[in-house]
């Protein structure tokens, strides 16, 4: 019976890709903390993960059964504008402490997703090797 690696790794791999994407969004917010008129953005991680796992990603339409399903990461994430805690005179909505805290938390969650994925790979290798250590 063949292994379906997509089903085995899909949750943690998708979570890892979403965490990496959120890291880029939060880094852009931090980098633009002093840019007049910049609007801070973020994503609802739970909703994005649910949508990605339900097949809500971007897919290319194929016209022949032998066509490949298309490239890209398959993530279709909606970014939302962050509601400012304290409006600034220049229209910038970035709250640097809030963004830094979100970035740090996301980094910890990214590392955890990577650890979980690594554990799955190690467990699969152990099963393939028959429990032999090397």
N, C-alpha and C positions, 0 to 999 in steps of 0.2 A: 504494500500500500504506500503510494508516494506521499511525501510530506507537502503540505500546503504552507510554504514559508510566508506567503503574504498574510494568511490568517494568523500565523504564530506571532509575527513581528509587527503587524499593522498598528496596533494601539500605541505601543511605545515609540515606534518609528514616526508615526503621525504626531504624537505629542512632542517629540524631539524637534521635528520640523517647525511646528507651531511656536515652540519656545524660542527657537532661533529667529524666527520671523518677528516675534514680539520683542526680542532683544534689539533688533535693528530699529523697530519703531520707537522704543523707549530711548535708544541712543540718539536718534534724530531729535527727539524732544529735548534731551539734555544739551545737545549741540546747538540748538536754536533757542536756548533760554534767554538770550539777550537780543534776539531778532525781533524788531518791532512788527507787530501784526501776526506773528506766528501763532498758530492754533495747535495746541498739544493734542495728540491722537493716541488712541489705545484700542485694544480689541478685547472682546469678551472671550476669554480663553475657553471656558466651558462650552459656550455656544459654538465657537469655531471648531473645537474638537468634535463635538457631536455632529456638526454639519459635515466635517471631513470624513468621519467614520461611517456616516450614512450615505456616502457617495455623492455629497453635495459639491464636490470639487469641479474644476473646469475639465471638461472632456472634449476631445475632438471627435467630430462625426466621421465615421468611416463609410465608404461606399462599396467596399468589397470585403468579404470575410477574411481575406488574407492581409488586409491592411493592418498596420500596427496602430495601437490605441493612442498614440501621440505622446509627446514629451512634456516637460514641465513637471512641477511638483504636485499638480492637481489640487492645490489649495486655492480656494476662493474665499478670502477672508474680508469681511467688512470692517473697516476701521471707523470708529466713532470719535467725535471730538470730545475732549475732556471738559467738563464743566469747571470753570475756574473757582477756586476757593476765595481768592481775593483778586478782583480785576485790576489790571495795571493800566496806566495812562496810555501806554503805547499800543494796547490791544493784544499783547502777548499773554497767552493763557497758561504758560509753563510755570508750575510751582516746582522749583528745583528740589527741595527736600522730598516732595511727594514722588517725583520722577526717580530720584536716586533710590528711595525705598522700594519702589516698584521694580526698578532695575535689579537691585540686590536680591529681592525675593524671587524674581524670574530667573536669575542666575542660579540660585540654589535649586529651584525646581527643574531647570535645564540639566544640572548635574545629576539630580535624582533620576530623571528620565533616562539619561545616558547610562547610569549605573544599572537601572532595571533592564535596559536593552542588552547591556553587557552580560548581565546575569542570565538572561534568556539564551544568549549565544553560548555561554559556558555550559549551561545545562544541556543544551542540544548537543554540543561537542562531547560531553560526558556520556550522553546516551548513545551517540554514534560509536564512541570508542569502547563502549561496554563497561564503563566505570573504571577503566584503567587510568592511572595517573601518569603523567609525563611531565 
